[in-house]
Amino acid sequence: MKRRNFLVAAGAAFVAGCNKVADSDFGQGMFDAAERWHKGAHRLLTSRDALAPEYPRSAVSPYFRGNGSVDPKNGDYPRHVTESFANWQLEVGGLVDNPLTLTLDNIRKLPQRTQITRHDCVEGWSAIGEWTGPQLSLLLDAARVQDQARFIIFRCADELGGSAYYESVDLEDAYHPQTIVAHRLNGDPLPIKNGAPLRMRIERQLGYKHAKYLTGIEAVASLDGIGDGKGGYWEDRADYQWYAGI
């Protein structure tokens, strides 16, 4: 655990200290090559279904901080808060044969997975929490993802700097058994600061991949033309790695 914390913090410091290099064609090529190596090495050393560590209830952190957006004020989100998310809807679409529109009640009635896992932020902090929600694979199977789909996009209600947050994973991480659409944290409904009413948990990746305030799940063949084409809000703006496996 200490070693992983060191690597996360060191990686963040390295990226922060190399902005000028990253802005050059050479630097961008170097970071792209490093990301491909990282992803390949991670996949080589762990099987498709390898699980992130899970912990006993006694290990749950007394406080699970929020990060990034913690109380969105844009769009319809404030109204949904006053309605206790009674009218919140999650759309599942894109390259699927059976598009879905799910309410929170629909989500709660699906088979649930509860897992106690460690959240690691690229900024260097971590916390352990108990998350509950249906596996993403259940939703994707119900929507019948088409053969040409290669990635899953997560659409979010929150905005940072006037742009909507989004993230993405490939199908391997989307169908991982610990990838869930979480609606409960530590036995209670998800707090606003932690992404209420729905957020992704992608347990083998860093925290910025765990999209909060989830409104849409979209199957696509390519990341081209989505945002700046790099696969996520921070990937587009701060050269974060698209593959953030830990």
N, C-alpha and C positions, 0 to 999 in steps of 0.2 A: 504493500500500500504506500509506504514512504517513497519507494522508488517511482511508483506511478505518479504521485504528487509532484516529485521533482521533475519528471519528464514533462508533465503538463505545464508546470510553471516555466521551465526552461524553454519549452517550445513557444509559449506566449511571449517571453522576453526576446527570443530570437527574432520572431516575426516583427515585434514592435521596433526592434533596433535595426531592421533591414529594409525600411520603407523605400529608401532611395534605390537600393538594388532591385527590389521587387518591381519598381516602376519601369525598369529597363526591360527590353526584349530578352536579354540574356537572363536577367533575374527571374522573369516570369517563366521562362523555359526551365530554369533550375528548380523552381518551386513545383512546376507541373511534373517534372521527372521524379522529384522526391515524393510527391503524393502518389504517383503510380507505384513507386517502390514500396511505400508504406502500405498501400492497399494490398499489393501482391504478397508482401511478407506476412501481413496479418491473416490473410486468407489461407496462406500456405501452412501457417502454424496452428490454425484453429479450424475445426470442421464447420460446416454450414450451421449445424445445430448446437455448437458449443455455447454454453450458457454463461452469462455474466454471473459473478458471485452473488448469492442470496444470503441474507442475514437473519438471525433470530429477532423477534419483536423487541427484545431488550436492547438491541443495537440502534434502534431508531433515534435519530437526532432530536433533541428537545425543541429545536427551532429549524425550520426549513425556509431559508431566505428566498425572496423573489429576486429576479434579475432581469435586466432589459426593461420591457414594458411590465409595469406592476399594477396599473389601473387605467386601461385605455379610455380615452374620452372622445374618440373619433366615431363617426358613423352611428349605427344603431346600438352600439355596445352599451352605453349608459342606460338606454331604455330596457335592454334585456336584463341588466342588473336589477332595475326596479321591479321587473316582472319575475324575478328569481329564475330567469332563464326558461320560463314555461313555454316560450315560443321559439326557442333556439332550434335551429335545424342544421344537420350535417349532410352535405351533398357528396355523393360518391359517383364520379362520372369519368369523362374522358374516354379512353379506349376500353369500354366495357359493353357487354351485351344487355345488361340489365341495370341501368342507372338507379341509384337509391336516394331517397330523401328520408333521413332518420331524425326523429325527435330524441330528446334526452330520455324520455320514457322508453322508447324503442331500444336505445343503447343499454339502459339498465336491465331490460328484460332478456338480453342476450346472455349466453354462457359467459361467465366472468373468470378472469385470472387475477389473483392477488400475488404480488411479489414484493419482497423487501430488498431493495437494491441501493447501490451507491451512485449518486449523481456527481459527476466531475465536471466543473466549469473550466473553460479555457483560461479564465482569469486566475485559477489556482486554488479556489475553495471547493469543498465537497460537503455533502450531507447524505445521510441515509434516510430513506422514506419508504413507507408501505403504499404501494400503488394498486388500484383496482380498476379494471375495465376489460372489455372484450379484446381478444387478439385481433390485430389488424387483418390477419389472414382470413378470419371469419367473414369480415365485411367484403374483402376482395373476392372471396369465393362466391358469396351471395350475388355480387355484382357481375361476376363472370368476366374477369379480365381477359382481353383478347391477346392472341399470340404475339402480335407485333409490339405490345407494350414492353418497355424496358425499365422505366422509372415510375415512381409514385411521388407526386407533388402534394405538399401539404399547404393549403391556403388558410390564412389566419385573419382574425378581425382587427388585430392591433396594427398600428402604424408607427414607424420610427422615421423621423425626418421627412414626413409626408409620404412615405412609401409603405405599402403593405408588406408585412413580414411573410416570408414563405420559406419552405425548406423542401428537400427531396432526398430520397434514398433509392437504391436499386431494388430489384425484386428479391434478391437474396436477403437483405435486411428487412424488407417489408414483410416477408413470410417467416421471419425468425420467431420462435415461440414466445420470446419475451418482448416483442414489439406489440404494444397494446395502446388502445385509445382510452386513456385514463380519465375517470370522472370522480375518483375519490383519492384522498391522500390521508394516510394514517386513520382510516376508518370514517372520515368525514367528507362531505362534499368538497370538491376541489376549491381552495380559496382563490379569490380574484388575483392576488399577487402571484399565484402559482399557475395561472392559466385558465381559470374557470370559464365555461363549465367543462371544457374538454381540452386535453393536451396529449401530444404523442409522448410515449416512452419508448426510446430506442436504446436499449440498455448497453449495447456494446459500442456506443458512440458518445462523444462529448456533448455537453449540455445544450449548445446552440442548435443541435440537430433536433431537439425535443420540442417541436413547434407547439406554442400555446394558443389559447383562444381559437381553437380549431373550427373552421367553417366548411372546409372542403377537402376532399381527397380525390386526386385526379391521376389516372393512369395515362402515361404518354410514351411515345416511342423515342423521343429525344428531348434534351434540355435546351436545345437551340430555340431562340425566340421567346424564352420564358425569363423575365427579368433581363439581366445581362448575359444570360446563357451559362452561368457558372454553377447554377443549382441551388442557390440560397441567398438570403438577404445579406449576410455577412460575407459570403463568398464573393458576391458582386461588388461589395463596397470596401472590404478590408483584406482581401486576398486570403481569407480563411480557407483551409483545405476543404474541398467538398467531401472527401472521405475522412471522417474524424474518428476512426476506430480506436478503441483502447482495450 
